[in-house]
Amino acid sequence: MFVTRHSPVTDAVLKDQLWTLYTRSYARTAEEAVTHEMLDRLEFNDQLADATNRAWVVWEDNMPVAMTMIATDVRRTRWLSEHYFKKNYPKQFATNKVHYVVWAVVDPSYVTKGVSMFMARQAMAVEAREGSLLVFDMPESNQPNEQGGAAELMFRMARQVGGAHLVPLTVQRYYALDFSPALVEQQETGAQTPSSLSDSVL
């Protein structure tokens, strides 16, 4: 097993291999997360082509089995607010040290084989040397609570290459008002529902 680093990814065959890995790895998350976590092929290719991004790929023989994409210029991402980091982390922002994990994926067949740690030792060692503020986010399916989950895994990975603090930044929740016929009928018959109970607090 070995790791390669690419910035940018230009080889057409490698792009296809990484796309296959990406879609295999994100299949479960795409079904469990409310947000559009998975990029389409054009968006994916755009990230590979951006020279300010770093792609780290773990190989088993000639097969990519894991990869992470780290954006090194927060101003070029559409997922993070440069205004937030300019205000709250002015030193790191001014020195271009706010970096973002665009994705980190492992082939489902290799999840239990220590591939994540192997990849992290390579990628996070560079982030640690540069003193970056490495931002990452994840859906509730991977992080059901503030503690533990994938955030704890990332923290353990970081500790392998140097000192780091795990800093919670924000929480985003999604809700829906369900107007399906069954629920409307239930409300009309006088059954108590969360929405009818809420009238007393409006």
HELIX and SHEET records of a PDB file:
HELIX    1   1 ALA A   12  GLU A   32  1                                  21    
HELIX    2   2 ARG A   41  ALA A   49  1                                   9    
HELIX    3   3 VAL A   74  ARG A   76  5                                   3    
HELIX    4   4 GLU A   82  ASN A   88  1                                   7    
HELIX    5   5 PRO A   90  ALA A   94  1                                   5    
HELIX    6   6 PRO A  108  LYS A  113  5                                   6    
HELIX    7   7 VAL A  115  GLU A  130  1                                  16    
HELIX    8   8 GLY A  149  ARG A  159  1                                  11    
HELIX    9   9 PRO A  181  GLU A  188  1                                   8    
HELIX   10  10 PRO A  194  LEU A  197  1                                   4    
HELIX   11  11 SER A  198  VAL A  201  5                                   4    
SHEET    1   A 5 PHE A   2  HIS A   6  0                                        
SHEET    2   A 5 ASN A  53  GLU A  60 -1                                        
SHEET    3   A 5 MET A  63  ALA A  71 -1                                        
SHEET    4   A 5 VAL A  98  VAL A 106 -1                                        
SHEET    5   A 5 LEU A 133  VAL A 135  1                                        
END                                                                             
